[in-house]
């Protein structure tokens, strides 16, 4: 019978997630992960298999956290255009408050790995689908009450907004002027008129 694990797996995955988020997948070594997680390389491999498996678990942890927060925000902000606008403004303010300018782990992972890592690509696509579904629901509600024009399909607009969101998450890493970012958001939201 093996020795029981002496670490909190969820906490360790969150620590790995933070490190991957700050440094990216390729730039993060197993030694750095072990140090951040309080595990020696052997224990890390025993617990998670390999760096890639740990990264996928960290991506899932990130997605669960971010999607839950997005759902909570949409519920709190109501429906339609107002909820969408508040969400985009929240993203701008959230990203600007992060002095490390990490952006979005999903977007960063898409840029770094999705073209050659099918597992990462699948997770990024799942994340996009979740966000598109949230936007779609808000768009349909907004169209029903006349806040959002019905000239385009809700599906088309939802995909447009996800694409705009991903682009915004990259832009905030280099553009720190809130007024410029809010002008980008306003231009994006005009697609709903």
CNS distance restraints for C-alpha pairs under 8 A (distance, minus, plus):
assign (resid   7 and name CA) (resid  12 and name CA) 7.49 0.50 0.50
assign (resid   8 and name CA) (resid  12 and name CA) 6.14 0.50 0.50
assign (resid   9 and name CA) (resid  13 and name CA) 6.12 0.50 0.50
assign (resid  10 and name CA) (resid  14 and name CA) 6.22 0.50 0.50
assign (resid  11 and name CA) (resid  15 and name CA) 6.22 0.50 0.50
assign (resid  12 and name CA) (resid  16 and name CA) 6.23 0.50 0.50
assign (resid  12 and name CA) (resid  37 and name CA) 5.00 0.50 0.50
assign (resid  12 and name CA) (resid  38 and name CA) 7.82 0.50 0.50
assign (resid  13 and name CA) (resid  17 and name CA) 5.98 0.50 0.50
assign (resid  13 and name CA) (resid  37 and name CA) 7.74 0.50 0.50
assign (resid  13 and name CA) (resid  54 and name CA) 7.34 0.50 0.50
assign (resid  13 and name CA) (resid  57 and name CA) 7.02 0.50 0.50
assign (resid  13 and name CA) (resid  58 and name CA) 5.59 0.50 0.50
assign (resid  13 and name CA) (resid  61 and name CA) 7.40 0.50 0.50
assign (resid  14 and name CA) (resid  18 and name CA) 6.22 0.50 0.50
assign (resid  14 and name CA) (resid  58 and name CA) 6.66 0.50 0.50
assign (resid  14 and name CA) (resid  61 and name CA) 7.10 0.50 0.50
assign (resid  15 and name CA) (resid  19 and name CA) 6.41 0.50 0.50
assign (resid  15 and name CA) (resid  36 and name CA) 6.23 0.50 0.50
assign (resid  15 and name CA) (resid  37 and name CA) 5.84 0.50 0.50
assign (resid  16 and name CA) (resid  20 and name CA) 6.12 0.50 0.50
assign (resid  16 and name CA) (resid  33 and name CA) 5.97 0.50 0.50
assign (resid  16 and name CA) (resid  36 and name CA) 6.89 0.50 0.50
assign (resid  16 and name CA) (resid  37 and name CA) 6.57 0.50 0.50
assign (resid  16 and name CA) (resid  54 and name CA) 7.71 0.50 0.50
assign (resid  16 and name CA) (resid  55 and name CA) 7.62 0.50 0.50
assign (resid  16 and name CA) (resid  58 and name CA) 6.49 0.50 0.50
assign (resid  17 and name CA) (resid  21 and name CA) 5.92 0.50 0.50
assign (resid  17 and name CA) (resid  55 and name CA) 7.33 0.50 0.50
assign (resid  17 and name CA) (resid  58 and name CA) 4.73 0.50 0.50
assign (resid  17 and name CA) (resid  59 and name CA) 6.93 0.50 0.50
assign (resid  17 and name CA) (resid  61 and name CA) 7.56 0.50 0.50
assign (resid  17 and name CA) (resid  62 and name CA) 7.02 0.50 0.50
assign (resid  18 and name CA) (resid  22 and name CA) 6.20 0.50 0.50
assign (resid  19 and name CA) (resid  23 and name CA) 6.03 0.50 0.50
assign (resid  19 and name CA) (resid  24 and name CA) 7.62 0.50 0.50
assign (resid  19 and name CA) (resid  28 and name CA) 7.26 0.50 0.50
assign (resid  19 and name CA) (resid  33 and name CA) 7.21 0.50 0.50
assign (resid  19 and name CA) (resid  36 and name CA) 7.58 0.50 0.50
assign (resid  20 and name CA) (resid  24 and name CA) 4.71 0.50 0.50
assign (resid  20 and name CA) (resid  25 and name CA) 5.53 0.50 0.50
assign (resid  20 and name CA) (resid  28 and name CA) 6.39 0.50 0.50
assign (resid  20 and name CA) (resid  55 and name CA) 7.49 0.50 0.50
assign (resid  20 and name CA) (resid 105 and name CA) 7.93 0.50 0.50
assign (resid  21 and name CA) (resid 102 and name CA) 6.34 0.50 0.50
assign (resid  21 and name CA) (resid 104 and name CA) 7.71 0.50 0.50
assign (resid  21 and name CA) (resid 105 and name CA) 5.35 0.50 0.50
assign (resid  21 and name CA) (resid 108 and name CA) 7.89 0.50 0.50
assign (resid  22 and name CA) (resid 100 and name CA) 7.43 0.50 0.50
assign (resid  22 and name CA) (resid 102 and name CA) 5.68 0.50 0.50
assign (resid  23 and name CA) (resid  27 and name CA) 5.77 0.50 0.50
assign (resid  23 and name CA) (resid  28 and name CA) 6.02 0.50 0.50
assign (resid  24 and name CA) (resid  28 and name CA) 6.30 0.50 0.50
assign (resid  24 and name CA) (resid 108 and name CA) 7.39 0.50 0.50
assign (resid  24 and name CA) (resid 109 and name CA) 7.34 0.50 0.50
assign (resid  24 and name CA) (resid 112 and name CA) 7.71 0.50 0.50
assign (resid  25 and name CA) (resid  55 and name CA) 7.38 0.50 0.50
assign (resid  25 and name CA) (resid 109 and name CA) 7.64 0.50 0.50
assign (resid  25 and name CA) (resid 112 and name CA) 7.84 0.50 0.50
assign (resid  28 and name CA) (resid  32 and name CA) 6.50 0.50 0.50
assign (resid  28 and name CA) (resid  33 and name CA) 7.08 0.50 0.50
assign (resid  29 and name CA) (resid  33 and name CA) 6.30 0.50 0.50
assign (resid  30 and name CA) (resid  34 and name CA) 6.05 0.50 0.50
assign (resid  30 and name CA) (resid  41 and name CA) 6.69 0.50 0.50
assign (resid  30 and name CA) (resid  51 and name CA) 6.62 0.50 0.50
assign (resid  31 and name CA) (resid  35 and name CA) 6.15 0.50 0.50
assign (resid  31 and name CA) (resid  40 and name CA) 7.69 0.50 0.50
assign (resid  31 and name CA) (resid  41 and name CA) 6.57 0.50 0.50
assign (resid  32 and name CA) (resid  36 and name CA) 6.11 0.50 0.50
assign (resid  33 and name CA) (resid  37 and name CA) 5.97 0.50 0.50
assign (resid  34 and name CA) (resid  38 and name CA) 5.64 0.50 0.50
assign (resid  34 and name CA) (resid  39 and name CA) 4.55 0.50 0.50
assign (resid  34 and name CA) (resid  40 and name CA) 5.36 0.50 0.50
assign (resid  34 and name CA) (resid  41 and name CA) 5.91 0.50 0.50
assign (resid  34 and name CA) (resid  44 and name CA) 6.49 0.50 0.50
assign (resid  35 and name CA) (resid  39 and name CA) 6.29 0.50 0.50
assign (resid  35 and name CA) (resid  40 and name CA) 7.29 0.50 0.50
assign (resid  39 and name CA) (resid  43 and name CA) 5.83 0.50 0.50
assign (resid  39 and name CA) (resid  44 and name CA) 5.81 0.50 0.50
assign (resid  40 and name CA) (resid  44 and name CA) 6.17 0.50 0.50
assign (resid  41 and name CA) (resid  45 and name CA) 6.14 0.50 0.50
assign (resid  42 and name CA) (resid  46 and name CA) 6.11 0.50 0.50
assign (resid  43 and name CA) (resid  47 and name CA) 6.00 0.50 0.50
assign (resid  44 and name CA) (resid  48 and name CA) 5.92 0.50 0.50
assign (resid  44 and name CA) (resid  49 and name CA) 7.39 0.50 0.50
assign (resid  44 and name CA) (resid  50 and name CA) 7.63 0.50 0.50
assign (resid  45 and name CA) (resid  49 and name CA) 4.57 0.50 0.50
assign (resid  45 and name CA) (resid  50 and name CA) 5.32 0.50 0.50
assign (resid  45 and name CA) (resid  51 and name CA) 7.76 0.50 0.50
assign (resid  48 and name CA) (resid  53 and name CA) 6.24 0.50 0.50
assign (resid  48 and name CA) (resid  54 and name CA) 5.57 0.50 0.50
assign (resid  49 and name CA) (resid  53 and name CA) 6.26 0.50 0.50
assign (resid  49 and name CA) (resid  54 and name CA) 7.40 0.50 0.50
assign (resid  50 and name CA) (resid  54 and name CA) 6.33 0.50 0.50
assign (resid  51 and name CA) (resid  55 and name CA) 6.09 0.50 0.50
assign (resid  52 and name CA) (resid  56 and name CA) 6.25 0.50 0.50
assign (resid  53 and name CA) (resid  57 and name CA) 6.28 0.50 0.50
assign (resid  54 and name CA) (resid  58 and name CA) 6.09 0.50 0.50
assign (resid  55 and name CA) (resid  59 and name CA) 6.09 0.50 0.50
assign (resid  56 and name CA) (resid  60 and name CA) 6.22 0.50 0.50
assign (resid  56 and name CA) (resid 119 and name CA) 7.58 0.50 0.50
assign (resid  56 and name CA) (resid 120 and name CA) 7.05 0.50 0.50
assign (resid  57 and name CA) (resid  61 and name CA) 6.17 0.50 0.50
assign (resid  58 and name CA) (resid  62 and name CA) 6.15 0.50 0.50
assign (resid  59 and name CA) (resid  63 and name CA) 6.09 0.50 0.50
assign (resid  59 and name CA) (resid 105 and name CA) 7.42 0.50 0.50
assign (resid  59 and name CA) (resid 106 and name CA) 7.18 0.50 0.50
assign (resid  59 and name CA) (resid 123 and name CA) 7.53 0.50 0.50
assign (resid  60 and name CA) (resid  64 and name CA) 6.04 0.50 0.50
assign (resid  60 and name CA) (resid 123 and name CA) 7.55 0.50 0.50
assign (resid  61 and name CA) (resid  65 and name CA) 6.23 0.50 0.50
assign (resid  62 and name CA) (resid  66 and name CA) 6.01 0.50 0.50
assign (resid  62 and name CA) (resid 105 and name CA) 7.39 0.50 0.50
assign (resid  63 and name CA) (resid  67 and name CA) 5.74 0.50 0.50
assign (resid  63 and name CA) (resid 106 and name CA) 7.67 0.50 0.50
assign (resid  63 and name CA) (resid 127 and name CA) 6.72 0.50 0.50
assign (resid  64 and name CA) (resid  68 and name CA) 6.00 0.50 0.50
assign (resid  65 and name CA) (resid  69 and name CA) 6.23 0.50 0.50
assign (resid  66 and name CA) (resid  70 and name CA) 6.08 0.50 0.50
assign (resid  67 and name CA) (resid  71 and name CA) 6.09 0.50 0.50
assign (resid  67 and name CA) (resid 130 and name CA) 7.44 0.50 0.50
assign (resid  67 and name CA) (resid 131 and name CA) 7.67 0.50 0.50
assign (resid  68 and name CA) (resid  72 and name CA) 6.14 0.50 0.50
assign (resid  69 and name CA) (resid  73 and name CA) 6.09 0.50 0.50
assign (resid  70 and name CA) (resid  74 and name CA) 6.15 0.50 0.50
assign (resid  70 and name CA) (resid  87 and name CA) 7.84 0.50 0.50
assign (resid  71 and name CA) (resid  75 and name CA) 6.19 0.50 0.50
assign (resid  71 and name CA) (resid 134 and name CA) 7.41 0.50 0.50
assign (resid  72 and name CA) (resid  76 and name CA) 6.19 0.50 0.50
assign (resid  73 and name CA) (resid  77 and name CA) 5.98 0.50 0.50
assign (resid  73 and name CA) (resid  87 and name CA) 7.27 0.50 0.50
assign (resid  74 and name CA) (resid  78 and name CA) 6.06 0.50 0.50
assign (resid  74 and name CA) (resid  79 and name CA) 7.08 0.50 0.50
assign (resid  74 and name CA) (resid  83 and name CA) 5.81 0.50 0.50
assign (resid  74 and name CA) (resid  84 and name CA) 7.79 0.50 0.50
assign (resid  74 and name CA) (resid  87 and name CA) 7.32 0.50 0.50
assign (resid  74 and name CA) (resid 134 and name CA) 7.92 0.50 0.50
assign (resid  75 and name CA) (resid  79 and name CA) 7.60 0.50 0.50
assign (resid  77 and name CA) (resid  82 and name CA) 7.15 0.50 0.50
assign (resid  77 and name CA) (resid  83 and name CA) 4.98 0.50 0.50
assign (resid  77 and name CA) (resid  86 and name CA) 7.13 0.50 0.50
assign (resid  78 and name CA) (resid  82 and name CA) 7.23 0.50 0.50
assign (resid  78 and name CA) (resid  83 and name CA) 5.61 0.50 0.50
assign (resid  79 and name CA) (resid  83 and name CA) 5.26 0.50 0.50
assign (resid  79 and name CA) (resid  84 and name CA) 7.81 0.50 0.50
assign (resid  79 and name CA) (resid 138 and name CA) 5.25 0.50 0.50
assign (resid  79 and name CA) (resid 141 and name CA) 6.23 0.50 0.50
assign (resid  79 and name CA) (resid 142 and name CA) 6.69 0.50 0.50
assign (resid  80 and name CA) (resid  84 and name CA) 6.55 0.50 0.50
assign (resid  80 and name CA) (resid 137 and name CA) 8.00 0.50 0.50
assign (resid  80 and name CA) (resid 138 and name CA) 4.40 0.50 0.50
assign (resid  80 and name CA) (resid 139 and name CA) 5.43 0.50 0.50
assign (resid  80 and name CA) (resid 140 and name CA) 7.30 0.50 0.50
assign (resid  80 and name CA) (resid 141 and name CA) 5.25 0.50 0.50
assign (resid  80 and name CA) (resid 142 and name CA) 3.78 0.50 0.50
assign (resid  80 and name CA) (resid 143 and name CA) 7.48 0.50 0.50
assign (resid  80 and name CA) (resid 147 and name CA) 6.74 0.50 0.50
assign (resid  80 and name CA) (resid 148 and name CA) 7.30 0.50 0.50
assign (resid  81 and name CA) (resid  85 and name CA) 6.05 0.50 0.50
assign (resid  81 and name CA) (resid 138 and name CA) 7.02 0.50 0.50
assign (resid  81 and name CA) (resid 139 and name CA) 6.94 0.50 0.50
assign (resid  81 and name CA) (resid 142 and name CA) 5.85 0.50 0.50
assign (resid  81 and name CA) (resid 147 and name CA) 6.18 0.50 0.50
assign (resid  81 and name CA) (resid 148 and name CA) 6.49 0.50 0.50
assign (resid  81 and name CA) (resid 192 and name CA) 7.81 0.50 0.50
assign (resid  82 and name CA) (resid  86 and name CA) 6.05 0.50 0.50
assign (resid  83 and name CA) (resid  87 and name CA) 6.04 0.50 0.50
assign (resid  83 and name CA) (resid 138 and name CA) 7.16 0.50 0.50
assign (resid  84 and name CA) (resid  88 and name CA) 6.38 0.50 0.50
assign (resid  84 and name CA) (resid 135 and name CA) 7.11 0.50 0.50
assign (resid  84 and name CA) (resid 138 and name CA) 7.07 0.50 0.50
assign (resid  85 and name CA) (resid  89 and name CA) 6.24 0.50 0.50
assign (resid  85 and name CA) (resid 185 and name CA) 7.79 0.50 0.50
assign (resid  85 and name CA) (resid 189 and name CA) 7.22 0.50 0.50
assign (resid  86 and name CA) (resid  90 and name CA) 5.94 0.50 0.50
assign (resid  87 and name CA) (resid  91 and name CA) 6.26 0.50 0.50
assign (resid  88 and name CA) (resid  92 and name CA) 6.38 0.50 0.50
assign (resid  88 and name CA) (resid 165 and name CA) 7.49 0.50 0.50
assign (resid  88 and name CA) (resid 185 and name CA) 6.63 0.50 0.50
assign (resid  89 and name CA) (resid  93 and name CA) 6.26 0.50 0.50
assign (resid  89 and name CA) (resid 182 and name CA) 6.95 0.50 0.50
assign (resid  89 and name CA) (resid 185 and name CA) 7.42 0.50 0.50
assign (resid  90 and name CA) (resid  94 and name CA) 5.87 0.50 0.50
assign (resid  91 and name CA) (resid  95 and name CA) 5.97 0.50 0.50
assign (resid  91 and name CA) (resid 169 and name CA) 7.89 0.50 0.50
assign (resid  92 and name CA) (resid  96 and name CA) 6.06 0.50 0.50
assign (resid  92 and name CA) (resid 168 and name CA) 7.97 0.50 0.50
assign (resid  92 and name CA) (resid 172 and name CA) 7.10 0.50 0.50
assign (resid  92 and name CA) (resid 178 and name CA) 7.31 0.50 0.50
assign (resid  92 and name CA) (resid 181 and name CA) 6.90 0.50 0.50
assign (resid  92 and name CA) (resid 182 and name CA) 7.53 0.50 0.50
assign (resid  93 and name CA) (resid  97 and name CA) 6.07 0.50 0.50
assign (resid  93 and name CA) (resid 178 and name CA) 7.78 0.50 0.50
assign (resid  94 and name CA) (resid  98 and name CA) 6.68 0.50 0.50
assign (resid  95 and name CA) (resid 101 and name CA) 6.62 0.50 0.50
assign (resid  95 and name CA) (resid 102 and name CA) 7.78 0.50 0.50
assign (resid  95 and name CA) (resid 103 and name CA) 6.22 0.50 0.50
assign (resid  95 and name CA) (resid 169 and name CA) 7.63 0.50 0.50
assign (resid  95 and name CA) (resid 172 and name CA) 6.61 0.50 0.50
assign (resid  95 and name CA) (resid 173 and name CA) 7.88 0.50 0.50
assign (resid  96 and name CA) (resid 101 and name CA) 7.20 0.50 0.50
assign (resid  96 and name CA) (resid 172 and name CA) 6.98 0.50 0.50
assign (resid  96 and name CA) (resid 176 and name CA) 6.57 0.50 0.50
assign (resid  96 and name CA) (resid 178 and name CA) 7.74 0.50 0.50
assign (resid  98 and name CA) (resid 102 and name CA) 7.13 0.50 0.50
assign (resid 101 and name CA) (resid 172 and name CA) 7.50 0.50 0.50
assign (resid 101 and name CA) (resid 173 and name CA) 5.20 0.50 0.50
assign (resid 102 and name CA) (resid 173 and name CA) 6.93 0.50 0.50
assign (resid 103 and name CA) (resid 107 and name CA) 7.67 0.50 0.50
assign (resid 103 and name CA) (resid 108 and name CA) 7.26 0.50 0.50
assign (resid 103 and name CA) (resid 169 and name CA) 5.45 0.50 0.50
assign (resid 103 and name CA) (resid 170 and name CA) 6.43 0.50 0.50
assign (resid 103 and name CA) (resid 172 and name CA) 7.05 0.50 0.50
assign (resid 103 and name CA) (resid 173 and name CA) 6.02 0.50 0.50
assign (resid 104 and name CA) (resid 108 and name CA) 6.02 0.50 0.50
assign (resid 104 and name CA) (resid 169 and name CA) 6.12 0.50 0.50
assign (resid 104 and name CA) (resid 170 and name CA) 7.88 0.50 0.50
assign (resid 105 and name CA) (resid 109 and name CA) 5.91 0.50 0.50
assign (resid 106 and name CA) (resid 110 and name CA) 6.10 0.50 0.50
assign (resid 106 and name CA) (resid 124 and name CA) 5.90 0.50 0.50
assign (resid 106 and name CA) (resid 127 and name CA) 7.53 0.50 0.50
assign (resid 107 and name CA) (resid 111 and name CA) 6.31 0.50 0.50
assign (resid 107 and name CA) (resid 124 and name CA) 7.57 0.50 0.50
assign (resid 107 and name CA) (resid 166 and name CA) 6.14 0.50 0.50
assign (resid 107 and name CA) (resid 169 and name CA) 7.28 0.50 0.50
assign (resid 107 and name CA) (resid 170 and name CA) 7.53 0.50 0.50
assign (resid 108 and name CA) (resid 112 and name CA) 6.14 0.50 0.50
assign (resid 108 and name CA) (resid 170 and name CA) 7.98 0.50 0.50
assign (resid 109 and name CA) (resid 113 and name CA) 5.58 0.50 0.50
assign (resid 109 and name CA) (resid 114 and name CA) 6.71 0.50 0.50
assign (resid 109 and name CA) (resid 120 and name CA) 7.14 0.50 0.50
assign (resid 109 and name CA) (resid 124 and name CA) 7.74 0.50 0.50
assign (resid 110 and name CA) (resid 114 and name CA) 4.64 0.50 0.50
assign (resid 110 and name CA) (resid 115 and name CA) 7.55 0.50 0.50
assign (resid 110 and name CA) (resid 120 and name CA) 7.21 0.50 0.50
assign (resid 110 and name CA) (resid 121 and name CA) 6.67 0.50 0.50
assign (resid 110 and name CA) (resid 124 and name CA) 6.38 0.50 0.50
assign (resid 111 and name CA) (resid 115 and name CA) 7.90 0.50 0.50
assign (resid 113 and name CA) (resid 117 and name CA) 5.60 0.50 0.50
assign (resid 113 and name CA) (resid 120 and name CA) 6.69 0.50 0.50
assign (resid 113 and name CA) (resid 121 and name CA) 7.53 0.50 0.50
assign (resid 114 and name CA) (resid 118 and name CA) 6.52 0.50 0.50
assign (resid 114 and name CA) (resid 120 and name CA) 5.55 0.50 0.50
assign (resid 114 and name CA) (resid 121 and name CA) 4.41 0.50 0.50
assign (resid 114 and name CA) (resid 124 and name CA) 7.72 0.50 0.50
assign (resid 115 and name CA) (resid 121 and name CA) 7.19 0.50 0.50
assign (resid 117 and name CA) (resid 121 and name CA) 6.17 0.50 0.50
assign (resid 118 and name CA) (resid 122 and name CA) 6.04 0.50 0.50
assign (resid 119 and name CA) (resid 123 and name CA) 6.41 0.50 0.50
assign (resid 120 and name CA) (resid 124 and name CA) 6.14 0.50 0.50
assign (resid 121 and name CA) (resid 125 and name CA) 6.08 0.50 0.50
assign (resid 122 and name CA) (resid 126 and name CA) 6.11 0.50 0.50
assign (resid 123 and name CA) (resid 127 and name CA) 6.18 0.50 0.50
assign (resid 124 and name CA) (resid 128 and name CA) 6.20 0.50 0.50
assign (resid 125 and name CA) (resid 129 and name CA) 6.11 0.50 0.50
assign (resid 126 and name CA) (resid 130 and name CA) 6.27 0.50 0.50
assign (resid 127 and name CA) (resid 131 and name CA) 6.34 0.50 0.50
assign (resid 128 and name CA) (resid 132 and name CA) 5.98 0.50 0.50
assign (resid 128 and name CA) (resid 162 and name CA) 6.62 0.50 0.50
assign (resid 129 and name CA) (resid 133 and name CA) 6.09 0.50 0.50
assign (resid 130 and name CA) (resid 134 and name CA) 6.45 0.50 0.50
assign (resid 131 and name CA) (resid 135 and name CA) 6.21 0.50 0.50
assign (resid 131 and name CA) (resid 162 and name CA) 6.52 0.50 0.50
assign (resid 132 and name CA) (resid 136 and name CA) 5.83 0.50 0.50
assign (resid 132 and name CA) (resid 155 and name CA) 7.79 0.50 0.50
assign (resid 132 and name CA) (resid 158 and name CA) 5.11 0.50 0.50
assign (resid 132 and name CA) (resid 159 and name CA) 5.84 0.50 0.50
assign (resid 132 and name CA) (resid 161 and name CA) 7.63 0.50 0.50
assign (resid 132 and name CA) (resid 162 and name CA) 6.02 0.50 0.50
assign (resid 133 and name CA) (resid 137 and name CA) 6.17 0.50 0.50
assign (resid 133 and name CA) (resid 158 and name CA) 7.39 0.50 0.50
assign (resid 134 and name CA) (resid 138 and name CA) 6.42 0.50 0.50
assign (resid 135 and name CA) (resid 139 and name CA) 5.98 0.50 0.50
assign (resid 135 and name CA) (resid 158 and name CA) 5.15 0.50 0.50
assign (resid 135 and name CA) (resid 161 and name CA) 7.30 0.50 0.50
assign (resid 135 and name CA) (resid 162 and name CA) 7.89 0.50 0.50
assign (resid 136 and name CA) (resid 140 and name CA) 6.09 0.50 0.50
assign (resid 136 and name CA) (resid 154 and name CA) 5.58 0.50 0.50
assign (resid 136 and name CA) (resid 155 and name CA) 6.02 0.50 0.50
assign (resid 136 and name CA) (resid 157 and name CA) 7.52 0.50 0.50
assign (resid 136 and name CA) (resid 158 and name CA) 5.07 0.50 0.50
assign (resid 137 and name CA) (resid 141 and name CA) 6.25 0.50 0.50
assign (resid 138 and name CA) (resid 142 and name CA) 6.05 0.50 0.50
assign (resid 139 and name CA) (resid 143 and name CA) 5.99 0.50 0.50
assign (resid 139 and name CA) (resid 148 and name CA) 6.73 0.50 0.50
assign (resid 139 and name CA) (resid 154 and name CA) 5.80 0.50 0.50
assign (resid 139 and name CA) (resid 157 and name CA) 7.65 0.50 0.50
assign (resid 139 and name CA) (resid 158 and name CA) 7.30 0.50 0.50
assign (resid 140 and name CA) (resid 144 and name CA) 6.15 0.50 0.50
assign (resid 140 and name CA) (resid 154 and name CA) 6.03 0.50 0.50
assign (resid 141 and name CA) (resid 145 and name CA) 6.62 0.50 0.50
assign (resid 142 and name CA) (resid 146 and name CA) 6.02 0.50 0.50
assign (resid 142 and name CA) (resid 147 and name CA) 4.86 0.50 0.50
assign (resid 142 and name CA) (resid 148 and name CA) 5.04 0.50 0.50
assign (resid 143 and name CA) (resid 147 and name CA) 5.90 0.50 0.50
assign (resid 143 and name CA) (resid 148 and name CA) 4.67 0.50 0.50
assign (resid 143 and name CA) (resid 149 and name CA) 5.97 0.50 0.50
assign (resid 143 and name CA) (resid 150 and name CA) 5.82 0.50 0.50
assign (resid 147 and name CA) (resid 193 and name CA) 7.98 0.50 0.50
assign (resid 148 and name CA) (resid 192 and name CA) 5.24 0.50 0.50
assign (resid 148 and name CA) (resid 193 and name CA) 5.78 0.50 0.50
assign (resid 149 and name CA) (resid 192 and name CA) 5.88 0.50 0.50
assign (resid 149 and name CA) (resid 193 and name CA) 5.20 0.50 0.50
assign (resid 150 and name CA) (resid 154 and name CA) 7.83 0.50 0.50
assign (resid 152 and name CA) (resid 156 and name CA) 6.64 0.50 0.50
assign (resid 152 and name CA) (resid 157 and name CA) 6.77 0.50 0.50
assign (resid 153 and name CA) (resid 157 and name CA) 6.35 0.50 0.50
assign (resid 154 and name CA) (resid 158 and name CA) 5.94 0.50 0.50
assign (resid 155 and name CA) (resid 159 and name CA) 6.24 0.50 0.50
assign (resid 156 and name CA) (resid 160 and name CA) 6.23 0.50 0.50
assign (resid 157 and name CA) (resid 161 and name CA) 6.16 0.50 0.50
assign (resid 157 and name CA) (resid 191 and name CA) 7.67 0.50 0.50
assign (resid 157 and name CA) (resid 192 and name CA) 7.42 0.50 0.50
assign (resid 158 and name CA) (resid 162 and name CA) 6.28 0.50 0.50
assign (resid 159 and name CA) (resid 163 and name CA) 6.22 0.50 0.50
assign (resid 160 and name CA) (resid 164 and name CA) 6.14 0.50 0.50
assign (resid 161 and name CA) (resid 165 and name CA) 5.96 0.50 0.50
assign (resid 161 and name CA) (resid 188 and name CA) 7.63 0.50 0.50
assign (resid 162 and name CA) (resid 166 and name CA) 6.20 0.50 0.50
assign (resid 163 and name CA) (resid 167 and name CA) 6.25 0.50 0.50
assign (resid 164 and name CA) (resid 168 and name CA) 6.01 0.50 0.50
assign (resid 164 and name CA) (resid 188 and name CA) 7.03 0.50 0.50
assign (resid 165 and name CA) (resid 169 and name CA) 6.21 0.50 0.50
assign (resid 166 and name CA) (resid 170 and name CA) 6.67 0.50 0.50
assign (resid 167 and name CA) (resid 171 and name CA) 6.19 0.50 0.50
assign (resid 168 and name CA) (resid 172 and name CA) 6.09 0.50 0.50
assign (resid 168 and name CA) (resid 181 and name CA) 7.99 0.50 0.50
assign (resid 169 and name CA) (resid 173 and name CA) 6.95 0.50 0.50
assign (resid 170 and name CA) (resid 174 and name CA) 7.44 0.50 0.50
assign (resid 171 and name CA) (resid 175 and name CA) 5.77 0.50 0.50
assign (resid 172 and name CA) (resid 176 and name CA) 6.11 0.50 0.50
assign (resid 172 and name CA) (resid 181 and name CA) 7.43 0.50 0.50
assign (resid 175 and name CA) (resid 180 and name CA) 7.90 0.50 0.50
assign (resid 175 and name CA) (resid 181 and name CA) 7.47 0.50 0.50
assign (resid 176 and name CA) (resid 181 and name CA) 7.75 0.50 0.50
assign (resid 177 and name CA) (resid 181 and name CA) 6.39 0.50 0.50
assign (resid 178 and name CA) (resid 182 and name CA) 6.02 0.50 0.50
assign (resid 179 and name CA) (resid 183 and name CA) 6.12 0.50 0.50
assign (resid 180 and name CA) (resid 184 and name CA) 6.40 0.50 0.50
assign (resid 181 and name CA) (resid 185 and name CA) 6.34 0.50 0.50
assign (resid 182 and name CA) (resid 186 and name CA) 6.10 0.50 0.50
assign (resid 183 and name CA) (resid 187 and name CA) 6.16 0.50 0.50
assign (resid 184 and name CA) (resid 188 and name CA) 6.14 0.50 0.50
assign (resid 185 and name CA) (resid 189 and name CA) 6.15 0.50 0.50
assign (resid 186 and name CA) (resid 190 and name CA) 6.37 0.50 0.50
assign (resid 187 and name CA) (resid 191 and name CA) 7.50 0.50 0.50
assign (resid 189 and name CA) (resid 193 and name CA) 7.54 0.50 0.50
